[in-house]
Amino acid sequence: MPLERCAEGTCTGCGACAAICPKAAIALTPGEGGFPYPRVDPARCVGCGACDRACPLGAEAALRRPARRAAAVWDLGEGRAASTSGGAFGAIARVVIAGGGAVCAAALELPEGRVRHTIVEDEAGLARVRRSKYLQSETAPALREALGLLRKGRRVLFVGTPCQVAGWRRLTVPFGDRAPACDLVCGGVPSPALFAAYLREEERRAGAPIRGYDFRDKSAGWNFPRVRLAFANGRTVRRIPACDPFFAAYSKKLSIRQSCYTCPYCASERVGDLTLADCWRVATTHPEFDDNRGTSLVLCCTEAGERLLGDARAAWRLFVGDYDLARAVATNTPLRARPPWLKARESVLAATDAPARAVWRALGRRAWFRGFAVWWVRRLGWFWLRRRQ
Ligand SMILES: Cc1cc2nc3c(=O)[nH]c(=O)nc-3n(C[C@H](O)[C@H](O)[C@H](O)COP(=O)(O)OP(=O)(O)OC[C@H]3O[C@@H](n4cnc5c(N)ncnc54)[C@H](O)[C@@H]3O)c2cc1C
């Protein structure tokens, strides 16, 4: 039986099995919390075992390599404002596209509120896949398309969470250096079903459909992100993340996939050629690398990764500053620890009618006020620190 190892607690939904199946017998369908899980159609399955060979479960240790060095990076052009942190992803993707390659990365689809990986082959398409979407993305159709491009001799860069990159690496062994990958430092992926329910609740409150959503709006500065919701009636809402029910549940790890609690990639050994993250706490460790417009942390893990970053630096206006690797690991929790399991998770994931009420009940009303206060104290502290430097 294919995918016997694949239980709700272990499967990451990376989509490698569905992408490689020669009979299209595997579909990723929503399971607990709307997270995608593979289901095999026994009428189509011929038992070839391709899915088992592509599945990265059990091969994690062999896929991880220690990070060699860290860098603080930002795009000196307009790409930075359009990105979640410093825009490192955009600069690296542009190099691949300029060389005739393609990029497989995640785009948000509204009003459904789904995140899907998609293939981008020109610079105009990059706008759709820039920025972090704190949701589990659907990968299988894009992976199939990417494999088609690789078979035609093209180069394809994949960007995704470490578990998705693990699937990519298992799928692309025959293509070697033509299939580089960037993984993201990831503290877990939140429930797609909870996000959809939360969007519908926000739409009811605003009296209009959602038109734009930014998980990390930088208008108050990168150090002080806010959630931005834009509605068809012209209304725009910006919220401190800890005061937004979806983001508050995510920050407290109440809405993430089961397998995230046992994630083998919450470590400084990485699965991608490069790792992309936010260079958090850079204001205190290297104030010269922080102007509040966004600083990416990039970990170089392979020779191919070093080359990608070097090419991006040579081809585009990209600032790359040496950053202490040990400090990077110490200040970015998912590089050293897994998220803790919380009992309230079940009640939050089950609340698809009134998610906001369920989240605040689970977190306690005081969480809202504490989140609000912490955001403002941090903001004032940052300005105070800047004036002293
Ligand atoms: C679910 C998730 C959790 C994260 N957790 C952390 C964290 O705890 N600490 C930290 O420092 N950084 C985290 N990051 C990474 C961070 O948010 C930025 O993506 C990273 O700093 C790169 O920023 P950038 O400006 O270089 O690129 P951006 O332009 O912001 O590009 C982001 C890249 O990530 C891809 N992407 C976006 N959303 C998804 C998704 N849902 N699934 C797969 N790929 C996606 C995009 O397609 C794009 O390629 C997380 C990202 C995600 C998606």
The ligand as an SDF file (V2000), in Angstrom:
LIG
                    3D

 53 58  0  0  0  0  0  0  0  0999 V2000
    4.6110   30.2250    6.9590 C   0  0  0  0  0  0  0  0  0  0  0  0
    5.8490   31.0610    7.1400 C   0  0  0  0  0  0  0  0  0  0  0  0
    6.4170   31.1680    8.3900 C   0  0  0  0  0  0  0  0  0  0  0  0
    7.5690   31.9490    8.5730 C   0  0  0  0  0  0  0  0  0  0  0  0
    8.1120   32.0420    9.8270 N   0  0  0  0  0  0  0  0  0  0  0  0
    9.2190   32.7920    9.9940 C   0  0  0  0  0  0  0  0  0  0  0  0
    9.8190   32.9110   11.2820 C   0  0  0  0  0  0  0  0  0  0  0  0
    9.3170   32.3560   12.2680 O   0  0  0  0  0  0  0  0  0  0  0  0
   10.9560   33.6680   11.4110 N   0  0  0  0  0  0  0  0  0  0  0  0
   11.5240   34.2860   10.3420 C   0  0  0  0  0  0  0  0  0  0  0  0
   12.5600   34.9440   10.5170 O   0  0  0  0  0  0  0  0  0  0  0  0
   10.9760   34.1910    9.1170 N   0  0  0  0  0  0  0  0  0  0  0  0
    9.8480   33.4660    8.9160 C   0  0  0  0  0  0  0  0  0  0  0  0
    9.3040   33.3610    7.6600 N   0  0  0  0  0  0  0  0  0  0  0  0
   10.0190   33.9720    6.5200 C   0  0  0  0  0  0  0  0  0  0  0  0
    9.7840   35.4730    6.3740 C   0  0  0  0  0  0  0  0  0  0  0  0
    8.4420   35.8010    6.6270 O   0  0  0  0  0  0  0  0  0  0  0  0
   10.1320   35.9660    4.9700 C   0  0  0  0  0  0  0  0  0  0  0  0
    9.4730   35.1700    4.0110 O   0  0  0  0  0  0  0  0  0  0  0  0
   11.5760   35.8930    4.6700 C   0  0  0  0  0  0  0  0  0  0  0  0
   12.2330   36.7670    5.5440 O   0  0  0  0  0  0  0  0  0  0  0  0
   11.8700   36.2940    3.2170 C   0  0  0  0  0  0  0  0  0  0  0  0
   11.5640   37.6070    3.0200 O   0  0  0  0  0  0  0  0  0  0  0  0
   12.0090   38.3870    1.6980 P   0  0  0  0  0  0  0  0  0  0  0  0
   11.7310   39.8310    1.9080 O   0  0  0  0  0  0  0  0  0  0  0  0
   13.3910   37.9850    1.3080 O   0  0  0  0  0  0  0  0  0  0  0  0
   11.0920   37.7820    0.5500 O   0  0  0  0  0  0  0  0  0  0  0  0
    9.5520   37.9260    0.2450 P   0  0  0  0  0  0  0  0  0  0  0  0
    9.3320   38.7790   -0.9540 O   0  0  0  0  0  0  0  0  0  0  0  0
    8.8030   38.2680    1.4420 O   0  0  0  0  0  0  0  0  0  0  0  0
    9.2380   36.4580   -0.2680 O   0  0  0  0  0  0  0  0  0  0  0  0
    8.8090   35.4290    0.5330 C   0  0  0  0  0  0  0  0  0  0  0  0
    8.9810   34.1230   -0.2250 C   0  0  0  0  0  0  0  0  0  0  0  0
    8.3220   33.0960    0.4940 O   0  0  0  0  0  0  0  0  0  0  0  0
    7.3720   32.4400   -0.3380 C   0  0  0  0  0  0  0  0  0  0  0  0
    6.1910   32.1350    0.4680 N   0  0  0  0  0  0  0  0  0  0  0  0
    5.3490   33.0430    0.9820 C   0  0  0  0  0  0  0  0  0  0  0  0
    4.3790   32.4220    1.6650 N   0  0  0  0  0  0  0  0  0  0  0  0
    4.6050   31.1080    1.5470 C   0  0  0  0  0  0  0  0  0  0  0  0
    3.9350   29.9540    2.0310 C   0  0  0  0  0  0  0  0  0  0  0  0
    2.8310   30.0530    2.7640 N   0  0  0  0  0  0  0  0  0  0  0  0
    4.4490   28.7520    1.7650 N   0  0  0  0  0  0  0  0  0  0  0  0
    5.5610   28.6300    1.0250 C   0  0  0  0  0  0  0  0  0  0  0  0
    6.2480   29.6930    0.5230 N   0  0  0  0  0  0  0  0  0  0  0  0
    5.7700   30.9070    0.7920 C   0  0  0  0  0  0  0  0  0  0  0  0
    7.0320   33.4620   -1.4000 C   0  0  0  0  0  0  0  0  0  0  0  0
    6.5240   32.8600   -2.5410 O   0  0  0  0  0  0  0  0  0  0  0  0
    8.3650   34.1130   -1.6160 C   0  0  0  0  0  0  0  0  0  0  0  0
    9.1150   33.2850   -2.4340 O   0  0  0  0  0  0  0  0  0  0  0  0
    8.1490   32.6120    7.4570 C   0  0  0  0  0  0  0  0  0  0  0  0
    7.5550   32.5090    6.2000 C   0  0  0  0  0  0  0  0  0  0  0  0
    6.4160   31.7380    6.0350 C   0  0  0  0  0  0  0  0  0  0  0  0
    5.7820   31.6470    4.6550 C   0  0  0  0  0  0  0  0  0  0  0  0
  1  2  1  0
  2  3  1  0
  2 52  2  0
  3  4  2  0
  4  5  1  0
  4 50  1  0
  5  6  2  0
  6  7  1  0
  6 13  1  0
  7  8  2  0
  7  9  1  0
  9 10  1  0
 10 11  2  0
 10 12  1  0
 12 13  2  0
 13 14  1  0
 14 15  1  0
 14 50  1  0
 15 16  1  0
 16 17  1  0
 16 18  1  0
 18 19  1  0
 18 20  1  0
 20 21  1  0
 20 22  1  0
 22 23  1  0
 23 24  1  0
 24 25  2  0
 24 26  1  0
 24 27  1  0
 27 28  1  0
 28 29  2  0
 28 30  1  0
 28 31  1  0
 31 32  1  0
 32 33  1  0
 33 34  1  0
 33 48  1  0
 34 35  1  0
 35 36  1  0
 35 46  1  0
 36 37  1  0
 36 45  1  0
 37 38  2  0
 38 39  1  0
 39 40  1  0
 39 45  2  0
 40 41  1  0
 40 42  2  0
 42 43  1  0
 43 44  2  0
 44 45  1  0
 46 47  1  0
 46 48  1  0
 48 49  1  0
 50 51  2  0
 51 52  1  0
 52 53  1  0
M  END
$$$$
